[in-house]
Structures are given as C-alpha cells and as structure tokens.
Amino acid sequence: MPDKTNTDKLKARFHSLFRGAPEQFEAALFEFELYCEDVADAVIKADASTILNIQGRIQQTKAILTFLKESRDYKPRQQPAPPTRP
C-alpha cells in the first residue's frame, strides 16, 4: 500500500486535535459553519459580475467543512501485512 496521502495526514492531524480537545474542536467547527452561512448569504447580495467568484468561495468553504467533519471520525488506513514466505 502506498504511503499516506497528504489528505490522510491532514485528516489524521485534525482527528488528533478533535481527540485532544473535542469541545473546542466542535466549537470551532460550529463557528466555521456560521462562516459558511455568511458566505452563502453573500450570493444574495452579489451583483452579476461577482456571483461566480462567490459561488466558488461557497464550494470551497463547504468542502472544507465536510473535510473537518470527516476528520472527527478518521481512521488511518491499515497497512497490509507483509507477504509470508513459504
């Protein structure tokens, strides 16, 4: 199996933060969710020339939010056992 990906490493780091301070992690996650709502609300106020930029920000913040939520339950990939010799 290949080495851990950068995504795996980052999820492991956030999972470690979650395990070390779950209340603080959840509080920060809640604040980030509120930020995501603010970004989404910006679409309502945006003019036609900036709507696509704001849409990109929304997609980015939602992806980060999903990533952080997945980090809470992150389980490292198991390394396969080395082959045994007959």
N, C-alpha and C positions, 0 to 999 in steps of 0.2 A: 504494500500500500504506500502511496506517496506520502511525503511529509505533510504536516498540517498546512492548510492553505492560510493565507492572510485572514480570510474570513473566519476560519476556525480559531485562529489565535486571538482575534478581536472579540469574538463571542465568548471565548474562554476568559478573557480579561474582564469583560462586563459581568459574566456569570460570577467570577470571583468577587467583584465589587458587590453584587447582589447578595451573595452568601455572607460577606463580611458585614454589611450594613443594609439589610433588607428594607427597613423602614425609610432610610434616607434614599435608597435607590428608587423605591416606589414613589416617594415624594417628588424626586427629580423627574421621574417618568410622567407623573401627573402634570407637572409644570410644563414639560415638553409637549404633552397632549394639548394643553391650553394654547401653547405657542402654535401648534399645528392648526388649531381652530382659527387663530388670528390670521395666519397665512391664508387659509381658505376664505375667510371673510374679506380679505383684500381683493379677491376676484370681483366681488360685488361692487367695490368702489373703483375698480380699474377701468381705464379707458381702453378702447380697442387696440391701441398701439402697444400696450404693455400686458395684455391678457395672456399671451403665450409665455412670457417670462414668468409671470406669477403662477401659471399652471405648472411650469417646470419646478418652481420652488415648492409647490404643494406636493408634487410627485416625490420630490427629494425628501421632504420632511416626513411624509407618510412612510417612505421606505426606511428611513432611519428609525422611526417609531416602531415599525414592525421588527426591525433588526434588534432593537433594545428589548422588546418584549420576548423575542425568541431567545435572547441571551439568558433570561431568567431560568429557562429550562434546558439550557445547553448541556449536552452530554458529549464528551470527547469521543471521537471515533476510536474504536478498538483496533489495535494493531493485530494483524493476523499472526498466529503462531508460526514460527519458522518451520519449514518442512522437516520432517524427521527422515533420517536415513535408514534404509532397511538393513 
